[in-house]
Amino acid sequence: MSGKYDLVIVGGGISGASLLYTTAKFTDIDSIALIEKEPEVAAINSHHTNNSQTLHFGDIETNYTLDKAEGVKTGAELLAGYLEHHDPDREMHAKRSKMVLGVGADEVDALERRYHDEGFGDLYPKLRPIDREEIAEIEPKVVEGRDADEEMLALQTPDGYVVDYGEAAKSFVDLAREESTVDVFTGTAVQDVTKNTEGYTLTTPQGPFDCDVAVVAAGSHSLQIAKELGYGEEMALLPVAGSFFLADDGLLNGKVYTLQMKKLPFAAVHGDADVHDDGVTRFGPTAKLVPALERGRLSTVSDFFDVFGLNAASFLSYANILADRILLPYVLTNLLYDVPEVGRRAFLPEVQKVVPSVELDDIERAKGYGGVRPQIVDTSAKSLDMGEAKIVGDDIVFNITPSPGASTSLKNAMRDTKTILEFFEEDYAFDEDAFRADTIDNFPRGA
């Protein structure tokens, strides 16, 4: 199973699969291998139960600045265009309404400013402000049970793409496999990466893989491998495990967000219908700190300590971050959500922000749902860095987390493809026009 390749990609989640598709279909690189440690691709965080299933455009994510939203929008349109082109039967995605909901004078004012004054109405032509009456037409349960005198406003768009990122990743890999230049190895764990005179040697139980260029797209494990090669010394990870609560009554027709805090963008609850079963409504995510790189796998606890570092800078960084008067109460509250019965009662008020009529017996903790999203800790600044985490080294790239997650996977892949070609000193070419024709050119821009 081992061999010599021009390019080896480590990790078969949505990030690695996107890069495999981009390099295999739209460059002339002679030989490419994808190595995935699980028996199949997209088995961990890209699996549809382990993420929010949201394609983030930046239109209803209220923690985004206009500049960030513009960048995210391009990335989302690349993936949306791919789905429109390659998934006409909606097996990988669904398209539904989505909105961000403002309740009360302060939140209504914030949304009006965002839409009219901050430029979001201009950036997103399909986004529009809707009042209580129209909210009730689209999402009846969002209005039902609220005080009739309470101010309400939502920014709503029909471009609510709900995505099974696991199936999307498999689609990328299947298309790449059509090329004779591509090999895919599953059930193949990378045990070590070593620099050599010509590139890198990746050691696996199935034998060594040699390559000129490597890209490590293994999530939290990317930083672990980077540190072994001397990169990322001023980085640590704060692994956040997300979970959901479920309701079986089809409470929502689409996706409903609440306003996000700039300091804690992952703290705002949202509700949405599951990508494969619109009779199931998911509420969340909760966000619990865990000392592991993968949810429910004790073997990754030791991996966490590899990326934590066990040094003074890391301990001081964690202490500084967790001492924050906003973050600490949030962390402690999220610990409650895992406690049987107590957790359901504690989370109920969050659900009622979206659907006021929900009662305790209507929701249950989702078993087997939720993955781990790594948050980067800058140990030099002793602060949390919630942006993208990428390290570009000597003929190697480490993708720890894109921003915001899977939504920008194709944009990230396009950028990495250009970096890879620079590593090869322009021996190969990237057909960006063909890439765009297969992806973003298929995005529906009509009203």
GIKAJO-V118682 format. One record per residue. N is the residue number from 0. SS is DSSP state (h for helix, s for strand, l for the rest). PSI is psi in radians with two decimals (NA if undefined). Layout:
N;SS;PSI + N;SS;PSI
This chain:
0;l;-0.29 + 1;l;3.03 + 2;s;-3.04 + 3;s;2.25 + 4;s;2.71 + 5;s;-0.80 + 6;s;2.30 + 7;s;2.28 + 8;s;2.19 + 9;s;2.06 + 10;l;2.11 + 11;l;0.49 + 12;l;-2.94 + 13;h;-0.57 + 14;h;-0.92 + 15;h;-0.67 + 16;h;-0.67 + 17;h;-0.74 + 18;h;-0.69 + 19;h;-0.83 + 20;h;-0.80 + 21;h;-0.79 + 22;h;-0.60 + 23;h;-0.73 + 24;h;-0.43 + 25;h;0.18 + 26;s;2.96 + 27;l;0.48 + 28;l;2.34 + 29;l;-0.65 + 30;l;2.27 + 31;s;2.39 + 32;s;2.46 + 33;s;2.27 + 34;s;2.16 + 35;l;2.31 + 36;l;-0.44 + 37;l;2.83 + 38;l;-0.36 + 39;l;2.83 + 40;l;2.76 + 41;l;0.69 + 42;l;-0.20 + 43;l;-1.88 + 44;l;-0.39 + 45;l;-0.21 + 46;l;2.50 + 47;l;-0.33 + 48;l;-0.16 + 49;l;0.22 + 50;l;3.12 + 51;l;-0.09 + 52;l;0.23 + 53;s;2.38 + 54;l;1.86 + 55;l;2.03 + 56;l;-0.27 + 57;l;0.00 + 58;l;-0.63 + 59;l;0.10 + 60;l;1.72 + 61;l;-0.02 + 62;l;-0.11 + 63;l;2.42 + 64;l;2.92 + 65;h;-0.68 + 66;h;-0.79 + 67;h;-0.72 + 68;h;-0.68 + 69;h;-0.71 + 70;h;-0.73 + 71;h;-0.68 + 72;h;-0.79 + 73;h;-0.77 + 74;h;-0.75 + 75;h;-0.66 + 76;h;-0.55 + 77;h;-0.85 + 78;h;-0.69 + 79;h;-0.71 + 80;h;-0.69 + 81;h;-0.79 + 82;h;-0.71 + 83;h;-0.63 + 84;h;-0.74 + 85;h;-0.04 + 86;l;1.00 + 87;l;-0.45 + 88;l;0.08 + 89;l;0.79 + 90;l;-0.42 + 91;l;-0.29 + 92;s;2.87 + 93;s;2.73 + 94;s;2.08 + 95;s;2.98 + 96;s;2.62 + 97;s;2.65 + 98;s;2.73 + 99;s;2.27 + 100;s;2.26 + 101;s;2.24 + 102;s;2.22 + 103;l;2.76 + 104;h;-0.73 + 105;h;-0.79 + 106;h;-0.66 + 107;h;-0.78 + 108;h;-0.72 + 109;h;-0.73 + 110;h;-0.65 + 111;h;-0.73 + 112;h;-0.75 + 113;h;-0.75 + 114;h;-0.84 + 115;h;-0.71 + 116;h;-0.55 + 117;l;-0.08 + 118;l;0.04 + 119;h;-0.54 + 120;h;-0.59 + 121;h;-0.68 + 122;h;-0.58 + 123;l;1.61 + 124;l;-0.49 + 125;l;-0.20 + 126;l;2.37 + 127;s;2.59 + 128;s;2.35 + 129;s;2.57 + 130;l;-3.08 + 131;h;-0.76 + 132;h;-0.78 + 133;h;-0.56 + 134;h;-0.76 + 135;h;-0.55 + 136;h;-0.66 + 137;h;-0.76 + 138;l;1.41 + 139;h;-0.68 + 140;h;-0.32 + 141;h;-0.54 + 142;h;-0.58 + 143;l;2.22 + 144;l;-0.04 + 145;l;2.71 + 146;l;2.23 + 147;l;-0.40 + 148;l;-0.04 + 149;l;2.24 + 150;l;2.44 + 151;s;2.49 + 152;s;2.53 + 153;s;2.58 + 154;s;2.06 + 155;s;2.58 + 156;s;2.60 + 157;s;-0.20 + 158;s;0.99 + 159;s;1.42 + 160;s;2.14 + 161;s;2.15 + 162;s;2.36 + 163;l;1.67 + 164;h;-0.44 + 165;h;-0.80 + 166;h;-0.61 + 167;h;-0.75 + 168;h;-0.73 + 169;h;-0.65 + 170;h;-0.75 + 171;h;-0.80 + 172;h;-0.71 + 173;h;-0.73 + 174;h;-0.71 + 175;h;-0.63 + 176;h;-0.30 + 177;l;-0.33 + 178;l;2.39 + 179;l;-0.24 + 180;l;-0.04 + 181;s;2.36 + 182;s;2.46 + 183;s;2.21 + 184;s;1.98 + 185;l;2.89 + 186;l;0.52 + 187;l;1.75 + 188;l;2.32 + 189;s;2.05 + 190;s;-0.45 + 191;s;2.56 + 192;s;2.20 + 193;s;2.35 + 194;s;2.38 + 195;l;-3.04 + 196;l;-0.40 + 197;l;-0.14 + 198;l;-2.02 + 199;s;2.60 + 200;s;2.19 + 201;s;2.09 + 202;s;2.26 + 203;s;2.85 + 204;l;-0.39 + 205;l;0.03 + 206;s;2.98 + 207;s;2.61 + 208;s;2.21 + 209;s;2.50 + 210;s;2.75 + 211;s;-0.66 + 212;s;2.47 + 213;s;2.52 + 214;s;2.16 + 215;s;1.90 + 216;l;1.05 + 217;l;0.52 + 218;l;-2.31 + 219;h;-0.56 + 220;h;-0.32 + 221;h;-0.73 + 222;h;-0.60 + 223;h;-0.81 + 224;h;-0.67 + 225;h;-0.77 + 226;h;-0.62 + 227;h;-0.44 + 228;l;0.12 + 229;l;0.16 + 230;l;2.81 + 231;l;0.51 + 232;l;-0.42 + 233;l;0.41 + 234;s;2.53 + 235;s;3.05 + 236;s;2.52 + 237;s;1.62 + 238;s;2.20 + 239;s;2.10 + 240;s;2.12 + 241;s;2.53 + 242;s;3.02 + 243;s;2.77 + 244;s;2.54 + 245;s;2.59 + 246;s;2.43 + 247;l;0.13 + 248;l;0.19 + 249;l;0.90 + 250;l;-0.51 + 251;l;2.56 + 252;l;-0.47 + 253;l;-2.51 + 254;s;2.28 + 255;s;2.03 + 256;s;2.72 + 257;s;2.90 + 258;l;2.42 + 259;l;2.62 + 260;l;2.37 + 261;l;-0.57 + 262;l;-0.50 + 263;l;1.28 + 264;l;-0.39 + 265;l;0.07 + 266;l;-0.35 + 267;l;2.25 + 268;l;2.56 + 269;s;2.81 + 270;s;2.53 + 271;s;2.76 + 272;s;2.42 + 273;l;2.54 + 274;l;-0.59 + 275;l;-0.16 + 276;l;1.69 + 277;l;0.01 + 278;l;-0.13 + 279;l;2.20 + 280;s;2.29 + 281;s;2.41 + 282;s;2.37 + 283;s;-2.71 + 284;s;2.70 + 285;s;2.93 + 286;s;1.79 + 287;s;2.33 + 288;s;2.31 + 289;l;2.48 + 290;l;0.97 + 291;l;2.71 + 292;l;-0.25 + 293;l;2.47 + 294;l;2.20 + 295;l;0.19 + 296;l;1.80 + 297;h;-0.45 + 298;h;-0.35 + 299;h;0.05 + 300;h;-0.78 + 301;h;-0.55 + 302;h;-0.65 + 303;h;-0.75 + 304;h;-0.44 + 305;h;-0.72 + 306;h;-0.27 + 307;h;-0.78 + 308;l;-0.44 + 309;l;0.77 + 310;l;2.97 + 311;h;-0.70 + 312;h;-0.70 + 313;h;-0.79 + 314;h;-0.74 + 315;h;-0.63 + 316;h;-0.82 + 317;h;-0.77 + 318;h;-0.73 + 319;h;-0.73 + 320;h;-0.82 + 321;h;-0.22 + 322;l;-0.12 + 323;l;2.36 + 324;l;-0.27 + 325;l;-0.76 + 326;h;-0.75 + 327;h;-0.86 + 328;h;-0.61 + 329;h;-0.76 + 330;h;-0.80 + 331;h;-0.72 + 332;h;-0.70 + 333;h;-0.42 + 334;h;-0.54 + 335;h;-0.55 + 336;l;-0.32 + 337;l;-0.16 + 338;l;2.21 + 339;l;2.41 + 340;l;-0.89 + 341;h;-0.75 + 342;h;-0.73 + 343;h;-0.74 + 344;h;-0.67 + 345;h;-0.59 + 346;h;-0.31 + 347;h;-0.78 + 348;h;-0.54 + 349;h;-0.75 + 350;h;-0.70 + 351;h;-0.26 + 352;l;-0.49 + 353;l;-0.88 + 354;l;1.68 + 355;l;-0.47 + 356;l;-0.06 + 357;l;2.37 + 358;l;2.96 + 359;h;-0.72 + 360;h;-0.16 + 361;h;-0.32 + 362;l;2.69 + 363;s;2.66 + 364;s;2.29 + 365;l;2.04 + 366;l;2.34 + 367;l;0.19 + 368;l;2.61 + 369;l;2.36 + 370;l;-2.94 + 371;s;2.16 + 372;s;2.03 + 373;s;2.27 + 374;s;2.34 + 375;s;2.34 + 376;s;2.17 + 377;s;1.82 + 378;l;-0.26 + 379;l;-0.71 + 380;l;-0.17 + 381;l;0.81 + 382;s;2.90 + 383;s;2.28 + 384;s;1.86 + 385;l;0.19 + 386;l;-2.87 + 387;l;2.53 + 388;s;1.89 + 389;s;2.43 + 390;s;2.20 + 391;s;2.03 + 392;l;-2.66 + 393;l;1.69 + 394;l;0.50 + 395;s;2.51 + 396;s;2.40 + 397;s;1.98 + 398;s;1.87 + 399;s;-0.83 + 400;s;2.23 + 401;l;3.07 + 402;l;2.04 + 403;l;1.56 + 404;h;-2.48 + 405;h;-0.40 + 406;h;-0.59 + 407;h;0.39 + 408;h;-0.69 + 409;h;-0.64 + 410;h;-0.73 + 411;h;-0.71 + 412;h;-0.69 + 413;h;-0.76 + 414;h;-0.75 + 415;h;-0.59 + 416;h;-0.74 + 417;h;-0.66 + 418;h;-0.76 + 419;h;-0.75 + 420;h;-0.55 + 421;h;-0.67 + 422;h;-0.68 + 423;l;0.07 + 424;l;0.80 + 425;l;0.43 + 426;l;-0.42 + 427;l;2.89 + 428;l;2.68 + 429;s;2.12 + 430;l;1.45 + 431;h;-0.56 + 432;h;-0.74 + 433;h;-0.66 + 434;h;-0.80 + 435;h;-0.62 + 436;h;-0.51 + 437;h;-0.24 + 438;l;-1.62 + 439;h;-0.44 + 440;h;-0.23 + 441;h;0.01 + 442;l;2.22 + 443;l;2.01 + 444;l;-0.05 + 445;l;2.89 + 446;l;NA
